């Protein structure tokens, strides 16, 4: 089973690239962030894409802003599925698909540029932790997939970007990721690549920043123990460059 997560940075602007990528990579499940469209505005290239069921928490709070989507391949999962927008969601940043095997939480964490939005970011991170923990305590297996907007460790950001006090690098944000992991989830990409210091998923718009790999690792999978035991691989799709984020892909053994 191939589960992918991608901050598409505007589904209308990336509709052709997204469709081509889905057709090429054939993920069983795809989590999209920054859809930046209402459900009625989802391009037909995606909404009518055959072979996939679509679930949206689209950009209804603010036009052209945020928004989450999931595409699930027909017959890609067994049993019933239930789509949930949890109560702690804000700004159309969260969607959860409950399957017979696990609960997949798609998330787009606030950036937190202003003081007020930074407080919102920390509260959202804590609410996400509590929600994931409640699923774990209920006996569910959990996958969090999305744009976390936090580089968890210094190794997760290029040294040219590692500026003390910068949003995405602050101690409170990193502590929130620590708390998520302490609640029972594992950063599988980092576990599989413990010393890689060039494992980046997002690059600023500086000239040649992407070409020189001056980036951040902020697009992640956090997974529970039974899911971790079935992981056969995880990687960043560096060939796909239509968005400022690269897709990240998690591969699980079929069960």
C-alpha positions as CSV (number, residue, x, y, z in Angstrom):
1,X,0.0,0.0,0.0
2,X,1.3,3.4,-1.0
3,X,0.2,6.4,1.0
4,X,1.3,9.8,-0.2
5,X,1.1,13.3,1.2
6,X,1.6,16.5,-0.8
7,X,1.2,20.2,-0.1
8,X,0.0,21.1,-3.6
9,X,0.0,24.9,-3.1
10,X,-3.2,25.4,-5.1
11,X,-5.0,22.6,-6.8
12,X,-6.3,24.8,-9.6
13,X,-2.8,25.9,-10.4
14,X,-1.4,22.3,-10.3
15,X,-4.3,20.4,-11.7
16,X,-2.5,19.0,-14.7
17,X,0.7,18.2,-12.8
18,X,-1.3,16.6,-10.0
19,X,-3.3,14.4,-12.3
20,X,-0.2,13.3,-14.2
21,X,1.5,12.5,-10.9
22,X,-1.4,10.4,-9.6
23,X,-1.6,8.5,-12.9
24,X,2.1,7.9,-12.8
25,X,2.6,7.0,-9.1
26,X,-0.8,5.3,-8.5
27,X,-1.0,5.9,-4.7
28,X,-3.7,4.0,-2.8
29,X,-4.2,7.0,-0.6
30,X,-3.2,10.6,-1.2
31,X,-3.5,13.4,1.3
32,X,-3.4,16.9,-0.1
33,X,-2.7,20.2,1.7
34,X,-3.3,23.8,0.6
35,X,-6.0,22.9,-1.8
36,X,-7.0,26.6,-1.9
37,X,-10.4,25.9,-3.4
38,X,-14.0,25.2,-2.4
39,X,-15.3,21.8,-3.4
40,X,-17.2,23.4,-6.3
41,X,-13.9,24.8,-7.5
42,X,-12.0,21.5,-7.6
43,X,-10.9,21.1,-11.2
44,X,-12.6,18.4,-13.2
45,X,-9.2,16.9,-14.0
46,X,-9.2,15.8,-10.3
47,X,-12.9,15.7,-9.3
48,X,-13.7,13.4,-12.3
49,X,-10.5,11.3,-12.0
50,X,-11.7,7.7,-12.3
51,X,-10.6,5.0,-9.9
52,X,-10.5,7.3,-6.8
53,X,-13.0,8.4,-4.1
54,X,-12.5,12.0,-3.0
55,X,-13.0,13.6,0.4
56,X,-12.7,17.3,1.0
57,X,-12.4,19.8,3.8
58,X,-12.2,22.6,1.3
59,X,-11.5,26.3,1.5
60,X,-14.8,27.5,3.0
61,X,-13.5,29.6,5.9
62,X,-11.5,31.9,3.7
63,X,-11.5,31.9,-0.1
64,X,-8.4,30.6,-1.7
65,X,-6.8,29.6,1.6
66,X,-5.8,26.4,3.2
67,X,-8.0,23.3,2.5
68,X,-7.4,19.6,2.8
69,X,-8.3,16.7,0.5
70,X,-7.9,12.9,0.4
71,X,-8.1,10.6,-2.6
72,X,-8.5,6.9,-2.0
73,X,-8.1,4.4,-4.8
74,X,-11.1,2.1,-5.4
75,X,-10.3,-1.2,-3.8
76,X,-7.2,0.3,-2.3
77,X,-8.5,-0.3,1.3
78,X,-10.7,-3.0,2.7
79,X,-13.9,-2.6,4.6
80,X,-15.9,0.5,5.4
81,X,-14.5,4.0,5.6
82,X,-15.7,7.0,7.5
83,X,-14.7,10.6,6.8
84,X,-14.5,13.0,9.7
85,X,-13.6,16.7,10.1
86,X,-12.7,16.7,13.8
87,X,-14.1,19.3,16.2
88,X,-10.7,21.0,16.8
89,X,-10.3,21.8,13.1
90,X,-9.8,25.4,12.1
91,X,-9.3,27.1,8.8
92,X,-10.1,23.9,6.9
93,X,-6.8,22.3,8.0
94,X,-7.8,18.8,9.1
95,X,-9.5,15.7,7.7
96,X,-9.6,12.2,9.0
97,X,-10.3,9.0,7.2
98,X,-11.1,6.0,9.4
99,X,-10.5,2.6,7.8
100,X,-10.6,-0.9,9.1
101,X,-6.8,-0.8,9.5
102,X,-6.0,2.7,10.7
103,X,-7.1,6.3,11.1
104,X,-5.4,8.5,8.6
105,X,-5.2,12.1,9.8
106,X,-4.4,14.7,7.1
107,X,-3.2,18.0,8.5
108,X,-1.9,21.4,7.4
109,X,-0.4,23.0,10.5
110,X,-0.7,26.8,10.7
111,X,2.5,28.6,9.8
112,X,2.1,31.0,12.7
113,X,3.6,34.2,11.3
114,X,1.8,36.7,13.6
115,X,1.9,36.5,17.4
116,X,-1.8,35.6,17.4
117,X,-1.5,32.9,14.7
118,X,1.6,31.5,16.4
119,X,-0.6,30.9,19.5
120,X,-3.2,29.3,17.3
121,X,-0.5,27.1,15.9
122,X,0.6,25.9,19.3
123,X,-3.0,25.2,20.4
124,X,-3.7,23.4,17.1
125,X,-0.6,21.2,17.6
126,X,-1.8,20.3,21.1
127,X,-5.3,19.6,20.0
128,X,-4.0,17.3,17.3
129,X,-1.9,15.5,19.9
130,X,-4.9,15.0,22.2
131,X,-7.0,13.8,19.3
132,X,-4.4,11.3,18.0
133,X,-3.9,10.1,21.6
134,X,-7.6,9.5,22.0
135,X,-7.6,7.3,19.0
136,X,-4.6,5.3,20.2
137,X,-6.2,4.9,23.6
138,X,-9.3,3.5,21.9
139,X,-7.2,0.9,20.3
140,X,-6.9,2.5,16.8
141,X,-3.7,2.6,14.7
142,X,-2.9,6.1,13.6
143,X,-1.1,7.8,10.7
144,X,-0.6,11.6,10.8
145,X,0.3,12.9,7.3
146,X,0.8,16.4,6.3
147,X,2.7,19.7,6.3
148,X,3.7,20.2,9.9
149,X,5.3,23.6,9.4
150,X,7.9,22.7,12.0
151,X,11.5,21.4,11.4
152,X,11.7,19.1,14.4
153,X,15.5,19.0,14.7
154,X,18.4,21.0,13.4
155,X,19.1,18.2,11.0
156,X,15.7,18.8,9.5
157,X,16.7,22.3,8.1
158,X,19.6,23.4,6.0
159,X,22.2,25.3,8.0
160,X,21.6,28.4,5.8
161,X,17.9,28.4,6.9
162,X,18.6,27.6,10.6
163,X,18.1,31.0,12.2
164,X,17.4,31.2,15.9
165,X,13.9,32.3,16.7
166,X,12.6,31.7,13.2
167,X,9.0,30.5,12.9
168,X,9.1,26.7,12.4
169,X,12.3,26.3,14.5
170,X,11.2,27.6,17.9
171,X,11.5,25.5,21.0
172,X,7.8,25.5,21.7
173,X,7.0,24.1,18.3
174,X,9.7,21.5,18.5
175,X,8.4,20.5,22.0
176,X,5.0,20.0,20.5
177,X,6.4,17.5,18.0
178,X,8.3,15.8,20.9
179,X,5.0,15.5,22.7
180,X,3.3,14.0,19.7
181,X,6.0,11.3,19.5
182,X,5.9,10.7,23.3
183,X,2.2,10.0,23.0
184,X,3.0,6.9,20.9
185,X,3.8,8.0,17.3
186,X,7.0,7.6,15.4
187,X,8.7,9.9,12.8
188,X,9.2,7.1,10.3
189,X,11.1,9.0,7.7
190,X,13.7,10.1,10.2
191,X,13.9,6.6,11.8
192,X,14.7,5.2,8.3
193,X,17.3,7.9,7.7
194,X,18.7,8.8,11.1
195,X,21.8,10.7,10.0
196,X,20.7,12.1,6.6
197,X,21.2,15.9,6.7
198,X,19.8,16.6,3.2
199,X,16.3,15.1,3.7
200,X,14.2,18.1,2.7
201,X,10.6,18.5,1.4
202,X,10.1,22.3,1.1
203,X,12.4,25.0,-0.3
204,X,12.0,28.8,-0.2
205,X,11.7,30.8,-3.3
206,X,15.2,32.1,-3.1
207,X,17.1,31.8,-6.4
208,X,18.5,28.3,-6.8
209,X,17.4,27.3,-3.3
210,X,15.8,24.1,-4.6
211,X,18.6,23.3,-7.0
212,X,21.1,23.7,-4.1
213,X,18.8,21.8,-1.7
214,X,18.6,24.6,0.8
215,X,15.4,23.3,2.4
216,X,13.4,22.2,5.3
217,X,11.9,18.8,6.2
218,X,8.4,19.7,7.3
219,X,6.2,17.3,5.4
220,X,6.0,14.2,7.6
221,X,4.4,10.9,8.5
222,X,3.9,10.1,12.2
223,X,2.7,6.6,12.7
224,X,1.8,4.2,15.5
225,X,3.6,1.0,16.4
226,X,1.7,-1.7,14.4
227,X,1.8,0.5,11.3
228,X,5.6,1.1,11.8
229,X,6.1,-2.7,11.8
230,X,4.5,-3.0,8.4
231,X,6.5,-0.2,6.7
232,X,8.5,-1.3,3.7
233,X,9.8,2.1,2.7
234,X,9.4,5.9,2.9
235,X,10.8,8.5,0.5
236,X,10.6,12.0,-0.8
237,X,9.6,12.3,-4.5
238,X,12.3,14.8,-5.5
239,X,11.5,14.4,-9.2
240,X,8.1,16.2,-8.8
241,X,8.8,19.9,-8.8
242,X,5.5,21.6,-9.7
243,X,4.9,22.8,-6.1
244,X,7.3,24.3,-3.6
245,X,6.8,21.1,-1.6
246,X,7.8,17.6,-2.8
247,X,5.4,14.7,-2.2
248,X,6.3,12.3,0.5
249,X,5.4,8.6,0.2
250,X,5.0,5.9,2.8
251,X,4.8,2.2,1.7
252,X,3.2,-0.4,3.8
253,X,3.0,-4.2,3.4
254,X,-0.5,-5.3,2.5
255,X,-2.4,-6.9,5.3
